[in-house]
Amino acid sequence: MDGDLAAAYERCRELHRRHGRTYYLATRLLPAWKRRHVHALYGFTRYADEIVDRTERSSPAERAAELGAWSERFVAGLHGAPVDDPLLPAVLHTIAVFDLDRADFASFLASMAMDLTVGAYPRYDDLLDYMEGSAAVIGTMMLPILGADDPVAAREPARQLGFAFQLTNFIRDVAEDLRRGRTYLPDEDLATFGVGREDLRAAARAGAATPAIRDLIEYEVGRARAHYAAAAPGVAMLAPGSQACIRTAYALYQGILDEVAAAGYDVFARRAVVPARRRAALAARSLLAP
């Protein structure tokens, strides 16, 4: 690789190391030649996410303009135009190497744009529409890099794992998302448990969940676990050299749900984090598993 391309891959790796500790640890179990491509995809998704999440520093219109300009540079790069950007060359190179589906990237960017205008989702089906672009397509982007004997059969489990990971993040980060003016717990679920948005905001201020909120979070944890169950058969479909990585990510993200459950489903008292010693043990176990 030339210097600019190598620097772009390193920029993506650094974003991954700094912001995606759980997934970064799992990625270290991949064959070395695959890691940089996973870092590139993470860098792409993280950078777009950072643009739309700068709620305290810029207005929605400013963030929309920035996301639009960055998306235009990306699309121009897909068509062969020179790209002056610190990380896009790595993403474009990875797309070319694996002939990744460009529609997945368009779907992802469309979901990121939704975060600028949509702050709540009436039903779970509406949230799934958003997560199709923000999560499921990441699973399908990853699949050619990970490798699978039957990519068609492995596609749906990969999508389900994307849903599972993102729903886990939504459960863990309720308070953080509220500060950004968003609620990813569907309105119909809040109504079922008698919880309003002001109840969530009050719990965030108090640093403690009410019994009704705990019941709501327990329900959402069960929903996330159903996506993990649907994703589980896909791990064995992957190339042998990729299985330890995904087994580890699968276990670590489920470990976040375990921490939420251990806290009595109170996601406001503290952020659910898998302890470092347990992370290391899970990674070692996945690496040694047949």
C-alpha positions in Angstrom: 0.0 0.0 0.0 1.1 3.6 -0.6 1.6 5.9 2.3 -1.8 7.7 2.0 -3.7 4.4 1.9 -1.8 3.0 4.8 -2.4 6.1 6.8 -6.2 5.9 6.1 -6.2 2.3 7.3 -4.3 3.4 10.5 -6.8 6.2 11.0 -9.7 3.7 10.9 -7.9 1.3 13.2 -7.3 4.1 15.7 -11.0 5.0 15.6 -11.9 1.4 16.2 -9.4 1.0 19.1 -10.6 4.2 20.8 -14.4 3.9 20.4 -15.2 0.2 19.8 -13.3 -1.6 22.6 -15.5 -4.7 22.7 -15.5 -5.2 18.9 -11.8 -4.2 18.6 -10.8 -6.9 21.0 -12.7 -9.5 19.0 -11.2 -8.2 15.8 -7.7 -9.0 17.1 -8.6 -12.7 16.8 -9.0 -12.4 13.0 -6.2 -13.3 10.6 -4.0 -10.2 10.3 -4.8 -9.6 6.6 -8.5 -9.3 7.4 -8.2 -6.9 10.4 -7.5 -3.7 8.4 -10.6 -4.2 6.3 -12.8 -4.6 9.4 -11.2 -1.5 10.8 -12.0 0.3 7.6 -15.7 -0.6 7.9 -15.8 0.4 11.5 -14.1 3.7 10.7 -16.6 4.5 8.0 -19.6 3.8 10.2 -18.1 5.5 13.3 -17.2 8.7 11.5 -20.7 9.0 10.0 -22.2 8.4 13.5 -19.9 11.0 15.0 -21.2 13.6 12.5 -24.8 13.1 13.4 -24.1 12.8 17.2 -22.4 16.3 17.5 -25.6 17.6 19.0 -23.9 20.0 21.5 -21.5 21.5 19.0 -23.6 22.1 15.8 -27.2 22.5 14.7 -29.1 19.7 12.8 -28.8 21.8 9.6 -25.0 22.0 10.0 -24.7 18.3 10.7 -26.9 17.5 7.7 -24.7 19.6 5.5 -21.6 18.0 6.8 -23.0 14.4 6.4 -24.2 15.3 2.9 -20.8 16.7 1.9 -18.9 13.7 3.3 -21.4 11.3 1.6 -20.8 13.1 -1.7 -17.1 12.6 -1.4 -17.6 8.9 -0.7 -19.9 8.5 -3.7 -17.5 10.4 -5.9 -14.7 8.1 -4.7 -16.8 5.0 -5.6 -16.9 6.4 -9.2 -13.2 6.8 -9.3 -12.7 10.4 -8.3 -9.7 11.3 -6.2 -10.7 11.6 -2.5 -9.1 14.1 -0.1 -10.2 12.5 3.2 -8.3 10.9 6.1 -10.1 7.6 6.1 -12.3 7.2 3.0 -9.4 5.8 0.9 -9.3 2.8 3.2 -13.0 2.3 2.9 -13.0 2.6 -0.9 -10.1 0.1 -1.1 -11.9 -2.4 1.1 -15.1 -2.1 -1.0 -13.0 -2.7 -4.2 -11.1 -5.6 -2.8 -14.2 -7.5 -1.7 -16.6 -6.1 -4.2 -19.0 -5.1 -1.4 -22.6 -4.2 -2.2 -22.7 -0.4 -2.7 -26.4 -0.5 -1.8 -25.5 -1.4 1.8 -23.5 1.8 2.1 -26.3 3.9 0.7 -28.7 2.3 3.1 -26.4 3.0 6.0 -26.0 6.6 5.1 -29.8 7.0 4.8 -30.2 5.7 8.3 -27.6 8.1 9.6 -29.5 11.0 8.0 -32.7 9.8 9.8 -30.9 10.5 13.1 -30.9 14.2 12.2 -34.7 14.4 12.0 -36.2 11.3 13.7 -36.2 11.2 17.5 -38.6 8.4 18.3 -40.1 5.3 16.7 -43.8 4.4 17.1 -43.5 0.6 16.7 -40.8 -1.9 16.7 -41.3 -2.5 13.0 -40.4 1.2 12.5 -37.2 0.8 14.6 -36.4 -2.3 12.5 -36.6 -0.2 9.3 -34.0 2.2 10.8 -31.8 -0.7 12.0 -31.9 -2.3 8.6 -29.7 0.5 7.4 -27.8 1.2 10.6 -27.1 -2.4 11.7 -28.3 -5.2 9.5 -26.3 -3.9 6.5 -23.1 -3.9 8.6 -23.5 -7.6 9.0 -23.8 -8.1 5.3 -20.9 -5.7 4.6 -18.8 -7.8 6.9 -19.7 -11.2 5.5 -17.5 -11.2 2.4 -14.5 -10.2 4.6 -15.2 -12.9 7.2 -15.9 -15.5 4.5 -18.6 -18.2 4.4 -19.0 -21.5 2.5 -22.6 -20.5 1.7 -22.9 -16.7 1.7 -26.6 -16.9 0.9 -27.4 -19.0 4.0 -25.1 -16.9 6.2 -26.7 -13.6 5.2 -29.8 -13.7 7.5 -27.8 -14.7 10.6 -25.4 -11.9 9.8 -28.3 -9.4 9.6 -29.7 -10.7 12.9 -26.4 -10.3 14.6 -26.4 -6.6 13.5 -29.8 -6.2 15.0 -28.7 -7.9 18.2 -25.6 -5.7 18.6 -27.4 -2.5 18.0 -30.3 -3.2 20.2 -27.8 -4.1 22.9 -26.3 -0.6 22.5 -29.7 1.0 22.6 -30.6 -0.7 25.8 -27.2 0.2 27.4 -27.3 3.8 26.2 -30.8 5.0 26.9 -29.6 8.0 29.0 -26.9 9.0 26.5 -29.5 8.9 23.6 -32.0 10.9 25.6 -29.3 13.7 25.9 -29.2 13.7 22.1 -33.0 14.0 21.8 -33.6 10.4 20.8 -35.5 7.5 22.1 -34.8 4.1 20.5 -37.3 2.2 22.7 -40.5 2.1 20.6 -43.4 4.2 21.8 -45.7 1.2 21.8 -43.4 -0.5 24.3 -43.2 2.5 26.5 -47.0 2.6 26.5 -47.3 -1.1 27.3 -45.3 -0.6 30.5 -46.8 2.8 31.4 -43.6 4.7 30.8 -43.4 8.2 29.3 -40.4 10.0 27.9 -40.5 12.3 30.9 -40.2 9.3 33.1 -37.1 8.3 31.3 -35.6 11.8 31.6 -36.4 11.9 35.3 -34.8 8.5 35.8 -31.7 9.7 34.0 -31.5 12.8 36.2 -32.0 10.7 39.3 -29.6 8.0 38.2 -32.1 5.3 39.1 -34.8 3.5 37.2 -38.4 3.1 38.4 -39.9 -0.5 38.6 -41.9 0.2 35.4 -38.7 1.2 33.6 -36.9 -1.9 34.8 -39.8 -4.0 33.5 -39.5 -2.2 30.1 -35.8 -2.8 29.9 -36.2 -6.5 30.8 -38.6 -6.8 28.0 -36.2 -5.2 25.5 -33.3 -7.4 26.8 -35.5 -10.4 25.9 -36.1 -9.0 22.5 -32.4 -8.6 21.9 -31.7 -12.1 23.1 -34.1 -13.4 20.4 -32.0 -11.7 17.8 -28.9 -13.3 19.2 -30.6 -16.7 19.1 -31.5 -16.2 15.4 -27.9 -15.2 14.7 -26.2 -18.1 16.5 -26.3 -20.7 13.6 -24.4 -18.3 11.4 -21.2 -18.5 13.4 -20.4 -22.0 12.3 -21.1 -21.0 8.7 -18.1 -18.6 8.7 -14.6 -19.4 7.5 -12.7 -21.2 10.3 -10.3 -18.3 10.7 -13.1 -15.8 11.4 -15.2 -17.8 13.8 -13.2 -17.0 17.0 -13.7 -13.3 16.3 -17.4 -13.5 15.9 -17.8 -15.9 18.8 -16.0 -13.4 21.0 -18.0 -10.4 19.8 -21.2 -12.5 20.2 -20.3 -13.4 23.8 -19.0 -9.9 24.8 -22.1 -8.1 23.5 -24.4 -10.7 25.2 -22.2 -10.0 28.3 -23.5 -6.4 28.2 -27.0 -7.7 28.5 -25.9 -10.0 31.4 -24.5 -6.9 33.2 -27.8 -5.1 32.6 -29.7 -8.0 34.1 -27.3 -8.2 37.0 -28.0 -4.5 37.8 -31.7 -5.3 38.0 -32.3 -3.8 34.6 -31.4 -0.4 35.9 -29.5 1.2 33.0 -29.4 4.6 34.7 -27.4 3.8 37.8 -24.3 3.0 35.8 -23.2 2.1 32.3 -23.2 -1.6 31.7 -19.7 -2.7 31.0 -18.2 -6.2 30.8 -15.2 -6.3 33.2 -11.8 -6.5 31.6 -10.9 -9.8 33.2 -14.1 -11.4 31.8 -13.5 -9.9 28.4 -10.1 -11.5 28.3 -11.4 -14.8 29.5 -14.2 -14.9 26.8 -11.7 -14.0 24.1 -9.4 -16.8 25.2 -12.2 -19.3 25.4 -13.4 -18.4 21.9 -9.9 -18.7 20.5 -9.4 -22.1 22.0 -12.9 -23.5 21.0 -13.0 -26.0 18.2 
